[in-house]
Amino acid sequence: MAETKTKKSAKKSFYDLDAPMTSVKISLYGSSVEEFDGKVVKLDLTKSLRGRSVELKMKIENENGALRAVPISANLAGSYIRRALRKGSDNVEDSFSAECMDAIVIMKPFLITRMKVSRAVRRVLRDNAKKYILDYIRIRSVKELFSDIITNKLQKGMSLKLKKIYPLAFCEIRVFEVVEKKKDGENEIAEVKILEK
């Protein structure tokens, strides 16, 4: 009679995840640190942002046995945007890729006007929002941008700039996503170009 060998399942335990962008304590349940490397974690920041429904996606990196979460995207929930929409107002959307100091990112601003406006006004709002964002992110790192978007710093500055054109009821970044990280050499070239301007 052949003996059947039973494999003992690896003992699972909780591992702490260091997420510098948030104050939330995150623990992951698994058998080893290595199994989490490269995985993506979704974090709902609605409670900590007092009702502002932001979902933060972070990639887990294993640094010498310590787990660290690096943010890769921040998205506004569709339900939050739908609640902000009102009859008798217009919304302005845009989507473009841009270069910050250490990465190439995708930005999708979303604006809602207080009243119905003409197509020309919507175009001017869209163009000015894009110009403001491009100027803002050019001299900042990804880490700074995630922090500014979560704390509403970027949106507040953009809203103040755009309300001179037309008063807005809602001014947000619907999607912010890191597409590609720059290499160190590329980063130095980008900094030189900024200094030249």
N, C-alpha and C positions, 0 to 999 in steps of 0.2 A: 504494500500500500504506500503510495507516494505521499510524502509529507507536504502539506501546503504551508508556505511561509506567509504569515500575515504581517504586512507592513504597519509599523506603528506610525500613527499620524503625528506630525510635528506639533509640538505644544504651541498653542497660540497665546499671544499676549498683546497688551496695548502699547503702542509706540507714540511718543509725543511728536507732533509736527510743528516746526517753527514757521509761523506765517507772519513776517514782519509788517505786512500791510494792514493787518487787522489786530484787534485786541482780543479776539475770540480764541479760546483755548481749544485746540484740535487734537484728538487722539485717534489713531488708526489701529484697527484690530487685524492682526495677521500673524503668520508664523515666523517671518524674518523681515529685516529692514530692506533687503534686496528685492523682495517681491513688489514693493511700492515704487521703486525707481522708475521714472518715466510715466507713471499714472497721472491722471487728471482728477482734481478734486473741485467740486462745485460748492460754493458757499453763498448762502442767502444773507445779505446784509440789511434786510428790511428793518429788523428790530433795532440794530445799532444806529441806523440812519434815520430813525423816527418816521417810518412809513414810506421813505423813498426806496422803492423796490429795485435794488441793484443785485445782480447775480455776478459773483466774481469767480472766474475759473483760474485755477492755479495748477502748475505742473510740479510734481514732486521730484526733487533731486536728492540723491544720496551722497552726502559729503562726509566721507570717513566715518560711516556708521550713524551719522546724524541726519535726520530728515528735514529738508528745507523746502518750503513752497514758494515758487516763483510765479507771480501773476502773469497770465497770458491774454486774458480778455475780461472786460467789464460790460455787462449788458443790462439795459433797463427792461423790466418785465413788460410784456405787451398789455397786461391788464392795467398796469399803472398809467400807461399812455392813454389807453381807452377811457379811463376815468377822468383824465385831464381834458379830453376833447369835449367841446361844447358846440351846440347849434349856433349858427351866426358867426362862426370864426373860421379861419383858414389855417391849414398846417403847411409848413415848409420843411422839406427833407432834402438831404444831400448825402452823398457817399463818395469818399475819395481816399487814396492812399497818400501818405506823407512821410517825410523823413524827420526823425528826431535825432538827438545826438548819438544814440547807440543802437537804433533799430529803425526798421520800416514798419509803419503802423497803418491800420485802416480806421478812419474816423467817420461816424455817421451822426451829424448833428440833427436835432429835431426841434422845430420851433412852432408855437401856436400863437397866432395873432389874437388881439382882443375882439376885432370885428372882421368882417369880410373885406378883403383887399384886392386890388387889381393884380394881374399877372406881373406887371412891371415892378410893383412894390415887392412881390414875392421873390422875383429875380434879384433885386438889389439886396434884400435880406440874405438870400442864399450866398451871393457873391461876397458880401461883407463878412458873413459868418466864416466862410472858408478862408478868407484873407486873414482874419483875426486868429483863427486856429493855427494856420500855417506859420504865422509870425510867432505865436506863443510856443508851439512845440519845437521849433527849430533849435532853440537854445536850452532845451531841457532833456533830461534822461527819461527812460521809460518809468523808472521808479518814482520820479517826481511827478510825472503825468498821471500815473495811477492814483497817487496820493491827492493831487489837485482835483481829479474828476470825482473821487469818492467824497472828498470834503466840500465839493461844489465850488471850489475857487475859480476854476476855468470858466464854468457856466455863468457865475456871477459877473465876472469881468466882461464876458461876451454879451450878456443881457444888457449891461449898462451902455455898452457901445452901440448895440442894435436898437435900443429904445429911442435913440435920437432920430432914427429913420422912421420907425413905427413902434408903438408900445406893444410889448409881448405879454401874453398871459402865461407862457411856458417856454423855457429855454433849457434844453438838456442835450447831453451827448448820449444818443441811444445805444451806440456800439463803439467800443474802443478795443481794438484787437492788435496784438503784436504778430506781424507776419513773418518777419525775418530779423534776426539779430545781426548787427554789424560786427566785423572783425576789428581788432584793435587798430590796424593800419588804416582802415576805412574811417574809423572814428576820428583819428588825428587829421585826416584830409578834410573831413566835415568841419572840424573846429577851425582849421586854417581858413577855409572858405568864409566862415562866419566872421572871423576877425578881419578879413579883407573887405567885407561889406561895410 
